[in-house]
Amino acid sequence: MPIPEVRYIWMNGKLLPWEQAKVHVLTHALHYGSGVFEGIRCYSTDSGSAIFRHREHMERLHRSAKLYFMEVPYTVEQLMQAARQLVSANGLKECYIRPIAFRGYGEMGLNPLNAPVEVAIAAWPWGAYLGEEGLKNGIRVKISSFQRISPNILPPVAKCTGQYANSILAKLESLKAGYDEALMLDYRGFISEGPGENIFIVRDGVIYTPPVHASILPGITRDSVITLARDMGYEVVEKDITRAELLLADEVFFTGTAAELTPIREIDGYEIGKPGEVTRKLQKKFFDVTRGRDERYLHWLDFIDREREGGGER
């Protein structure tokens, strides 16, 4: 979908007009995928716009960079302030925020250590990633023939730009087959995750999700949903999930910053059914929390325009 342009992008410490935020064609990351990034959402609440789990995202950006021997030239605090400034300057009430740190122009070849590290943050309005209809009634998913990268190939816990070629292939395969999204297996044949989402199943009222060793990215939305589910009284178990367990589940759903909490109604022609009670309750709770309607989780919200007791920075 086309990116709706707004006024500014924050780049290397400055707010630049959208059309002036450019890089050289010999930028190292363009040739070798040597960048790390985050996806963050800002939600409109009754107390103003707030970035959901802002600090955790910026901390993960730094962790991803560390795994690639990349020193981000801005602290977590500086990046958070830059994102707040950007959202405010663009007059956005709700938006998707994309911070990226990447190896810039000045070095070619597989040793990028002398290439400068550049940092940019963009923000734009972005609705339901898998569609409003999918959010409401569920999506159709295909198990991909492309395996999720294993820990001994690339670190799945890092959000590295180059690693997402793996996700792109799985996504395109599913779209060309007429599905809405893909699902990948790990190197052992167990369920891993979607191209950009973590997965959960529900069986007899118990919620299951693949563990970190199943080559997943430990998603911040995933962590949020696990916390919410346990606080609501559900049992949540992190365990290896087989293909048969997935197909025989009572309910299945994806989580992610872009996907939020999207139900799955069909997998490889197997009918899962309409979004179930557990999925619906968790979905409602998640959106109540992101929109500031539950005081217990205000510490997850970083308000743009003003601090609120119990909210703001953590």
N, C-alpha and C positions, 0 to 999 in steps of 0.2 A: 504494500500500500504506500502511496506517496507520503513523504514526510511533510507535514504542514509547517511552513516557515514561520519563525517568530523573529523578534528584533535582534537578539544578541546570542552569541556563544562565548563562554568564558574560555580563554586559551592562554596558557602560559602566564597567568597572573593578571590578564586584562579582559574586559568585556569588549568584544569586537562585533561589528555588524555581521549578521548571519552570513552574508555573501563574501565577507573578507576572511573568514576562518578557513585558511587553506594550508596545504602542505606541498612540499616538492615531490615531483614524480619519482625521484630516487630515494624517497623516504624508506628507511630500512624495513619498517613494519609492513609497507605495501608489498614488498618483495618476499618477505620471510614470515609474516604473521607474528612479528615480535612486539606484541602489545598485550596489555591486560585491561579489562574493563569491568564495569558494573551496570546493572539495571536497577533503578530505584523508582518508586512511585511517590508522588505527592498527591494527597487527597484533600478535598474541601471538607471542612468540619464547621460546626456552629461557632467555633472560636477562631476561625481563620484557617488558612491552608497549612498543612503539616506534612512533613516528609516521614514516611514510614520506615522505622528502624534504620535511620540515616547513618548513625555511627557504625553500626555493624557492617553496613555495606562498604563504607570507606575503609574500615579496618581490613575487610577481606580484600579490597583492592591492593592494599599494602602487602598482605600475605601472598597474594598471587604474584606480585612483582618480585618479592623475595625469592620465590621458587625459580624465577627466571633471572636471578642475579641482576635485578633492575632496581635502582634506588630512585624512588619517587621524590622529586625535589620539593614536595609540599607535605606538611604534616596532615594527619587526619583532621585536626581542628581547622586548618587552613582550607582544606577541601570542603568541609561542611559549610564554612562561612561562604566560600565561593558559590556553592550550590544554592544556598539561601539567597545570596545576592542576585544570582542569575534568574531564579524563579520570580523574585520580586521585580527586577528590572523588566522582565518580559510580561509582567502583569498576568501571570498564569495562576488560576485558582486550583486546577488539577492538571497534572502532567506526568510524563515519563521523563526520567533524568538519566543521562548516559555519560558517566565519567569514563575517560580512557587515558591511560598512560602508555606511551609507545616510543620505540626507538626511531629517532628522526633522521634527517638528512646529514650525511657526512661520512658514512662508512658503508661499504658493501662487502658481502661475504658472510660466512657463518660465525665469525667472531664479532659481535656487535658491541663489545664493552666500551669502545671509544665513541660510539654514536651517542648524540645527546638524547636525553629522555625528555619528551614533550608531554604536556598534560592538557587535556581539554575537557570541558563539561558542556553538554548540550541538553536542552529541555524542550519538549514540544507536547501538544495535546495528543493523547493516544488512548483510544477506547479499549474495549475488550479484545485482547490479542487473538483469541480463537473465536471471536464473534459473539455478539449479544445472544443470538439464538443458541450457540454452544454453551454459553454461561448458564442459560435458563434450562435447556432441555438435554444437554450433553452432546458430545462429539463422537465421531467414528474414527477408530485408530487402527493402524496396521503395524504389526511387529516387523521391524525392518530386517533385511538381510545384512545390513551393515552393523557390525558389532560395535558397542561402545568401547572407546579407547581404554586400555588396561593401565594400571599404575606403573608397569614397567616399560610402557611406551611413552606416555606423557602423563603428567599428574592430573587426574580428573578433578581434584579439589581446587585447581586453579582455573580462573576465568580468563584464559589466554585466547587472543583473537584467532591465532592459527589453528587452535584445537577445534574451532567450530566448523571447519571443513567437514569433520566427521558428522556433525549435526545437520549440515546443509544437505549432504548426500542422503541421509535418512529421511529428512523432511521432503525433499524432492521426489524420492521414491514413493512415499506415501501419497503425495498430491497427484502424481501421475497415475497412481492406481485408483484414484477416486476417493481417497480418505481425507480426513481433516488434519491428521497429525500422525507422527510415527512413535514407536516405542522400541527401544533398543535393549538387547540382551548384553550381559557382561561377558568377559572372556571365558567364564566357566559355564555359560548357558543359562544363568539365572536372570530374572528380570532386573534391569538396571534403572533406566529413566527415559524420558522423552528427549527430543533434541534440545529443549530448553526448559524442561519441567521435571520435577520429582513426581513419583507416583505413589498412591495409597490404594489399598483394597480394604473392604469391610467384609467380614465373614462372621455370622452369628453374633453381631454386635461388637466384635473386637476389630480394632483397626491395625493393619499391618503395613509396613513400608520397608523397602530394601535398606540394608545398613550401608555405612560408608564404604566398606570393603567390596561392595557390588559396583564399584567404579562410578559412584554418583558424585555430583557436586553437592556438598551439604548446603542445601538451599536455606536462605533466611526465611522465606515464606514457609518452607517445610518445617523449620524449627518453630515458627510461630504457630502453625496448625497443630503440631505435636503438643505444644504447651497448652493451647486452648482446649484441645480434646481432653487432655488429662485433667485440666481444671474443671471441665464439664462432667467428669466422672467416667470417661471412656478409658478402657485399657488400650494402650498403644504399644505394639511390639515391633521392634526392628529385627527383621530376620530375612534370610534368603527366601525368595518367592519363586516357585516354579511356574512355567507357562500354564500348566493345568490349574494350579491354585488361582492364578490370575483369571482364567476363563470361567472358573466356577465360583468366582466371588459374587457376593450379593450386591456390592456397590464398588465402583472404581472411580477415582478422580485424580486429576493432575493438580499440582500446586507450583507456583512460580511468580516472580514479580510481574512479568508480562501476562501470564495466564491467570494469575490470581488463584481462584479455586474453581476449576472447570470440571464438571462431571463427564464421565465417559459412558456412553450408552451401548457401544458396539466395538468389538475387537476381532479383527480377521473374520468377520461374518458371524461371530458368536454374539448373541444378544445378551447384553448385561441388563438392559432395561432402563426405565426412566430414573432420574436421580432419586436416590432413596432418602430415608428419614435422616440417617446420620450425615450424609453429604449435605443435605439441605440445612440442617441445624448448624453444622460447621461453617457452611458458606455464609449463613446469616450472621453468625458470631464474628467471622472474619471481617465482614464489611462493617458491622457495628464498631469493631475495634479500630479499623483504619479510618473511620469517619468520626472518631472521638466520642462515640456514644456509650462507652464502657469505661468508667473511671479507673478500674483496676489496671488498665493497660495504657494509660496516658504516657507512661514512661517510654513507650515505643514510638511516640510522636514527637517530632522536632518542628515546632511551630515557626513559620516564616516571619510573621510580622510582630509577634510579641511572645514573651514567655508566659506560660500558664503554670500555676502551682501544680506540681505532680507531673508536668510535661516538660517540653523543651529539651535541652540537652541532658544526657544521662552521664 
